[in-house]
């Protein structure tokens, strides 16, 4: 339960250039037991401390700002190229690799927000009972069946070769951030998207939630069965 909080704080602290000592100080404040730190906590940290594990993904990272006098950092900085560039090179297992590749082939030409938005869709599908329960499963759903793939690059007949290494390293960091708990606030629970150059039939039926860059995002309606 605690490690998802630590991961989130770690990414934020790296982007701010914290020393190891300052990083562990913030972890101690945010993750220490309430009863031991009650008199010392400021309002932002108290709020974070009250979150359950399920609420961790909704943590507003700006609540951590100010603990060390960083008054000039705003939420939008999380989506800046400078913020992402300052993060260390990302790494991970098979699921992280699947997400990194999907972001590269689906959204490498998009802004940071646009890339995070596509990652949100994939993770939202993982959380939905209507789709496979893993990142790789969601991305490769339908691959190999004509007109059945969910992500075009998996069945367009082209070799999946990464030629732009810098672009891949950037989306790999974004994949790591999203998988480690970056709040999914951009697309409002979207499960689908398409480029502005097409208009699939389902777009007339699903609620539109956002437009970011060249992608339009939608949330699949929940079907409630009647007895």
C-alpha positions, 0 to 999 in steps of 0.5 A: 500500500505504501509503495505506490505513494513512495513511487509517486513522490519519487518521480515528483522529487526527481523532477525537482532535483531533490537530494536523497536526504530531502527525498527521504524526508518527504517520504517520512512526512507523507508515509509515516503513521498518523499518530506519530506525526500528527502535530507536525503535519501541514494541511497538504500532507494531512490530506494525503495521509488520510487517503486510502490505497484506492485513492492514491491514484487521485493524489494531487501532486501539487499538494507536496509543493511547498514542503521545501519552499518550492512555491513556483511549481505548478501542476502543468509542469508535470506535462512539460518537456523539461520535467520529463527530460529531467527524469532518469531513464525509465525501465520496467518489465513486459507491461511497461514495455508494451505501454512504451511501445504503444505510446511510441507508435500511437502518439510519439508526435503528440505533446506530453499531455497527448501522450499521457492521454493515450496512456490513460485510455490503455490503463482505463481499459485495464481497469475495466471488466470489459477488456483484458486485465493487463497492459499487453492484453489490452494493446494486443486485443484482436491482433491477428484478426482482420479489422479486429485490432484495437490499436492500428499499429498492431495490425497495419502490416508494418514492421514495428521498428523504433527509429527515433530513440529520443522519442522512445525514451520520452514515452518510456518515461511517461509510461513509467509515470502513468503505471506508477500512479500519475493521476489520470485526470486528462481524459475523464475515464476515456476508453476510446480515442481516434484521430481528427482525420477519421470518424468511427461509428462508435463516436456517435454513441459514446460521450466525448470527454476530451480533445488533446492534440490530434486525438479525440477521447470518449468514454464507453457507456456502462451497460446495466443489465436488467433482470 
